[in-house]
Amino acid sequence: MTGIPLLIAFVIAIIIMIVAIAKWKIHPFLSIMGVSLILAIIAGIKLTDIPGVIGAGFSGTFSSIGIVIILGAMVGVILEKTGAALKMADVVVKLVGKKHPEAAMILMGWIVSIPVFCDSGFVILNPIRKALVKRTGASSVACTVALSMGLYITHCFIPPTPGPIAAANTLYGGLGMETNLLMVMGIGAACSILPVIAGYIFALFIGKKVKSKDELAAAEENVQTYEELVASYGKLPSAFMSFAPIVVPIILMGLSSAMSMAGANVGLITFLGTPIIALTVGVIVGIILLAQSGKMAEFYDMTNDTLKTVGPILFVTAAGGVLGKVISSTDLVNFIKDNATALQTLGLFFPFLLAAILKTAQGSSTVAITTTAGILAPLMATLGFVTGADAAMVVIAIGAGAMTVSHANDSYFWVVTNFGELEPQDGYKTQTLGTLVIGLAAMVNVLILSLIF
């Protein structure tokens, strides 16, 4: 199957999956895997190839994010058990004030995701989010959405994340120019203003409309006050040791990204900056913190509980990877490429819409960014994009499209939904709708800035 019938089949498959999860209450893992299998058969993938496609999608997600989720969750448990998360919340509240935890989350996410993938960033920062919610009484959903949006904006906009770097190299190369990453970073930062504001406002709005599972449970139970919680730990760890299990991995990944962007090849830094290794170092620092707190005897049980908690998250996330792999194995992406000429008269809307279509279809923002850049590179001059500033604006327009939208075929959707303790149907109201809001706001920001350049 190809062409319009395949596009219709894809849309129907996504609708059925949403209905199965939200209305029929079928577990997301079974819903996504079932829809993926049916779509693969209908789309015409060879029956003998389907098991391999499903296996590749499942294992590919595990290899890219699985261990990161486990290690990040383990760091989070250590921070919670030692009281370090509460100490971090105290420090953040002193800096931004008790009334603005959502602002703290979106800005923290925006900064951290410059060197760190948004998936990893959410897992790393989630303990601070949870502690801030307890510390300030803010909406858990609002803080989840704020953190997610902040991470997502820079993930799609600002090097050294791989998507923007690859797009810049491709588009500048299409014009025969040397890549100006500094300009891309500057324009990306400038185009972040409206989506950050829009993401913050949306987080405040949706936090009043949707409740997470932990908030619903708290409403039915007698939950400790923040003061009682702090007292139960006795003496909290120092601020330095509290932040170290999170900050050290971020620094390592940031150094590795900076070296890569500068074209330097320092083997040790590259090794330590790999997310899996960086988070392993974070776990080791966390174990030191655990020993200082006199709770090493609980480490085995903590690890066991972490693996039990993370298991369902990993399997649902991997199922999303299967759906994305099935879609990318069909002729849908080629159909979109072949019909891209119909969009060429739209100026900067063209890269935005093309990236948004690819993002929504196959799930990965990085794939959407790099694929769109590859399509546009030979068309840059034809479309009227001839200067270095034009190329940078196109990179950011593509990034805005690649935000729009995150849903069930995106691993980040499941990371945010599960770690934010949201039901899948609420994930569409928060993560999916939120990425639509910031994607549109980002494109408006791009158009306003294009009037200047």
Secondary structure, 3 states (H helix, E strand, C coil): CCHHHHHHHHHHHHHHHHHHHHCCCCCHHHHHHHHHHHHHHHCCCCCCCHHHHHHHHHHHHHHHHHHHHHHHHHHHHHHHHHCHHHHHHHHHHHHHCCCCHHHHHHHHHHHHCCCCCHHHHHHHHHHHHHHHHHHHCCCHHHHHHHHHHHHHHHHHHCCCCHHHHHHHHHHHHHCCCCCCHHHHHHHHHHCCHHHHHHHHHHHHHHHCCCCCHHHHHHHHCCCCCHHHHHHHHCCCCCHHHHHHHHHHHHHHHHHHHHHHHHCCCCHHHHHHHCHHHHHHHHHHHHHHHHHHCCCHHHHHHHHHHHHHHHHHHHHHHHHHHHHHHHHHHCCHHHHHHHCHHHHHHHCCHHHHHHHHHHHHHHCCHHHHHHHHHHHHHHHCCCCCCCCHHHHHHHHHHHHHHHCCCCCCCCHHHHHHHHHCCCCHHHHHHHHHHHHHHHHHHHHHHHHHHHCCC
